[in-house]
């Protein structure tokens, strides 16, 4: 897997995974309870089809130049039933620009449309790579002015009540081109505006990476220098 993509996708979760992998062997004690498996999603009949919902979502973001929002990220390690929560703000600007600011740990993910930079404050490292060679999730690529939900995913409309999202549409997307990064994508879509309120990615190990967008704004002017980033002195810059 593309290393920088992996680190971006798991920017919050990787902090939780590493210590667990290096933990001491468990002492004699009752076995931990296995993680509770989520119920299998049920397809929802009637109303707009999955493709029609996707068309409206695509149309909404095709009309936008910028997208700003707060976000809450929760990464869940299924094998240990552990979660890692992060918060921050994100700005997308077409074409190809984005800026993630993690308020809880100081991490940054920045693209100026040509180069993507992933800065990890705790490790004093920054990964740098041409954007064209990165593999940012197709789940978010339409926010950057590229990608098509319908072309990238096989879509199924799910029952919003079962998915605890009444008043919205929920789409299950399965990548048409296999990727080791995730096997399923869930889009939680506002039924009135067709804005995406939540994206959740699930990988082959059943780990879940969920992003909730909070108080989103569209077509608001981006701050000067939002998509430029220079790491602090002493940062190790890694260019794969």
N, C-alpha and C positions, 0 to 999 in steps of 0.2 A: 504494500500500500504506500502511496505517496505520503512521506513522513510529515511534511508540513500540514497537509490536509488532516491527517490523523490528530496532530497536536491541536489544530484549531477546533476540530469537531469535538474533542474531549478536553478542551482547555480547562474546564472546571473539574471534569471527572477524572482526569489523569492524576490529579493530586490525591484523589481518594484511592485509586487503584494501586499506586506504587507502594504505599506503606502496607497495604493489605497483602500484597504479593511477598513482601519481605518479612512478614510477621513471624514470630517464633511458633514452633509447632504447638498446637493446643494442648493444654493440660487435661488430665482426666476430669471430665465434666459431662453433663448431659449434652447430647448433640443439639446444635442450634436448630431452631425451627426452619424448615425450608421456606424460601420466599413464596408468598401467595401468588399463584398464577392468575393473571387477568383473564376474565371470561372471553371466549372467542367472540369477536365482533359479529354482529348480525346485520346483513344487508337490509336496507330500508326500501320498501316498495313505494310507488306512487310519487306524485309531484315531479319536480325537476330531476332529470337524470344526472348521473355522475359527470358525464361529458358537458351537459348544460351548465352545471355549477362551475366546472373548471373553466368553461368559456367566459363566464361572468367574472370569475376571479382574475383570469388573464386580462380581460378587458379593463378591469379597474386599474391594475398595475401598469398596463400598457399606456394608460393616460397620465400616469404620475411621473414626475421628474425626480422628486426626492421623497424619501420615507424616513421619518424619525420616530423613535419610540424608546421608552424604557423597556427593559426586559428582565424576566426572572428565568433563570436556567436551573433545571434539576437533572443531574445525572445519576442514574440508579445502576449499581453493580448488581446484577441479578444473582450471581453465585453467592454473594455474601449478604444480599438484601440490605445493602448500605446505600445511602444517598449523599450527594454533595450538592449544596445549593450555592448559586452565585447570582449577583444582581448587577445591573449596569444600564448603559444606554447604547443605542445603536443608530447609525445614520447610513442610509444608502443613497447614492446619487448615480444616475445613469450618465455615461455607460461605465460599468465596472468598478465604481468607487464605493467603499464602505469603511466604516469606523466603529469598532466595538470598544467600549470603555468598561472595564470590570471594576466596580467601585469597592468590592470586598477584598480584592487581592492586588490591584494595580496592574493587571495584565492588559494588553492592548492587541487588537487585530486590526490592521490598517491596509487598505488597498487604494492606490492613487489611480487605478485603472490600468496600470502597467505592471506594478510589482506588489506582491502581497507580503506583509511583514507580520510575524507573530512574536510578540514580546512577552516573555515570562519573567516577571519581576523577581520572584523568589530565587529562581535559578540563574538570574543575570545573563539570560540568553535571548537572542532574537534570531528567528528563522526567516530567511528572505528568499523569495523565488518569483520568477516571472509569473504573472497572473495566468497567462495562457497555458502554463504547464501545471497549474494547480488544479485541484479537483474539488472546489467548493461545492457543497451539496446542491443538486438540482432542485431540492426542496426550497432553496432560497434564491436560485439564479434568476428567476423572473423579476425579483426586486432590483436586480442589477442591470436590467435591460437586455437580458438574454435568456434563452431557454423557453421551452413550452411544456407546461404541466402534462398536457395530453400526449405529446410526443415522447416524453421521458418516462411516463408511468402508465401502467394498467390500473385503471381507477374503479373503485367500488364505493357506492354511497352507503353509509352505515346509519344505523338507528341512533339519532342524537340523544334520545332518552337513555338508552343503554350506555352511551358514552359520556353521560353526565353533562350534556351540553344542549339543553333545551333552548330553543330560540336560535339555533345555529344549524349549519350543515356540517357533516363530518365525512371526509373523504379518506379512504385507504388507498395509498399509492404503492404499487410494487414495481420497482425499477425494471424497465424493459431490457436494459443492459446491466448485467450482473455487476455488482460492486461489493467488495469485502467490507465497506464502511457501514452499510446498513441494508437490511432486507425489506423493511417496511417503513413507510412514511404516513403519518396521519396529519391531515390538515383540518383544523377547526375554523370554520368560516362563518362570519357574521351573516345571518340570513337577510339582513336589511341592506347592508353596504357591500357585502361580498369581500370585505377585508379579512385577511387571515389573522386570527387572534392567537392561535397556538400552532406550533409545529412540533411533532414528536417523531423521533427516529428510533428504530429498534434494529439491533444487529443480530448476527447469527447466534450470539451467546445470550440473547434476550436482554442485553443491557439497553437502557432507555435514556435518550438524551432529549429533554423537552425544553422548548423555549416558549414562554408566554410574553406576548407583546402588550405593553401597558401604556395607555394614553397615546396612541399613535397619531402622528400628523403627516399629511402629505403635501407636497409642493411648497414646503417652507424652505426659505433660503438657508443653505448650509453656512456655518461659521467659517471665516477665513482660516486656512491652514488645517481644517478638520481632517483632511486625508493625507497629511504629511506627518511623519513621525521620526524623530531622532532619539535613539535610546540613550540612557545616561552613560557617562564615561565608565569604562570598565566592563561594559556589556560585551559578551562574546557573540559575534555575528556569524551565523552558520548559513552557508549557501550550498544546498545540495547540488 
